[in-house]
């Protein structure tokens, strides 16, 4: 018989009951990581976890030492109940809004936390942000509880390592949301790559093996490497050599702070300039220091850390990916980013700025710690010596098969051409925020039906022929962006071939819309007047918490 028992939040007590499931290291992780808002825990034992059972039968059952095949589920609730409370129809309604998710414990001796679904509110130190979360229905004793979460578990350090877990998190997320992707247990994932050595105990995976596994799970992955994308960048120390002395550098930093464009700590850690773009010669002196610095900064902000910009765009597109930290021999699932900050500081900037510039962190699912961990842009504010942006040296992105048009063509060929020739905002006298993402055309049309106040725009969008996935680029002045409004929107066919000049579906330019004739009936005109100059920002791919 399955035991269901409410107990107060007390991990010492739980350790006494389930010692082999909760070693001291795990108790510390749970005590330090689970929010103090969680007041009550519902024990479910025994619990049959498909991921652990598959690993157990194929590996742990063959060991000399005994491993229990059963797991434990700990359900977390914010409300406080007495030990005598039972889960039944009388108190079910009162428990629904209190549910924060569950943790599975398995008998793997050291790293014992198995498949878990935790809402960010269940954890300590999780700051607000935007994350890829899915809705899950959890059945407890026949009663359904809803939870928004992203799958997570620890590696067992024998059959599975960090890369296996990062893949499992992403494959499980997609398989439970979309029927196109197959359900895979953790053991099945560990068994997918072609290897010339034994698979257990595992020594981990290479980037190419990760990609191979994703292909086996119906994805069309692409690998992006920082050293190839940002290969022409030099760091702050190289930039300092352009100036005569420390006083000159202090003038630079003071100027940037006065402009309200960037803060001192950010400069110190991230001041990278692309040498090919800037064409600087260290032997030359600046004739007009302030103008030169402002111009350099404009180019820098537009071109800085392209690799990081791509990572941010994948997340904005609702595509979680495996982040490789090669110097640390580690891998994580990147699943979100922080809230946009300090937009008011950029009113003096002239030109196009990507919204990436306003985030200070990415959010990851790391098997070494509880989920929703922050990776900060600035190493000087990194979380307890945790990783920062530049530690992410590779990204393995699990695209859908019909997402053909690569992100590099979007940023470096298509958008610059449209911005210059159609939008005519390349040399704008205002700060224009640009936000780029991929989404499904069905989701976009549904959003427009619900949120647009312009009946003409709504009719054109919903009547346009579109592929399954589209690229969207939205533009807005800072004051309108803060209000959640955009003035320009480009919709691009994500199934286009590279170098095709005719890739746009339609382009909103203030109170007009330009429509590609391929996406409408032949008897319709290509340019239409709209009722409104502004449209709401497209918000769909991420959940705010």
Secondary structure, 3 states (H helix, E strand, C coil): CCEEEEEECCHHHHHHHCCCCCCHHHHHHHHHHECCCCCEEEEEEEECCHHHHHHHHHCHHHCCCCCCCCEEEEEEECCCCCCCCCCCCCCHHHHHCCEEEEEEECCCCCCCECCEEECHHHECCCCCEEECCEEEEEEECCEEEEEEECCECCCCCCCCCHHHHHHHHHHHHHHHHCCCCCCCCHHHHHCCCCCCCCCCCCCCCCHHHHHHHHHHCCCEEEEEEHHHHCCCEECHHHHHCCCCCHHHHHHHHHHHHHCCCCCHHHHHHHCCEEHHHHCCCCCCCCCCHHHHHHHHHHHHHHHCCHHHHHHHHHHHCCCCEEEEEHHHCEEEEEEEEECCCCHHHHCCCCEEEEHHHHCCEEEEECCCCCCCEEEECCHHHCHHHCCEHHHCCEEEEEECCCCCCCHHHHHHHHHHHHHHHHHCCCCCCCEEEEEEEEEEHHHHHHHHHHHCCCHHHHHHHHHCCCCCEEEEEEEEEHHHHHCCEECEEEEEECCCCCCCCCCEEEEEECCEEEECHHHCCCCCCCEEECCCCCEECCCCCCEEC
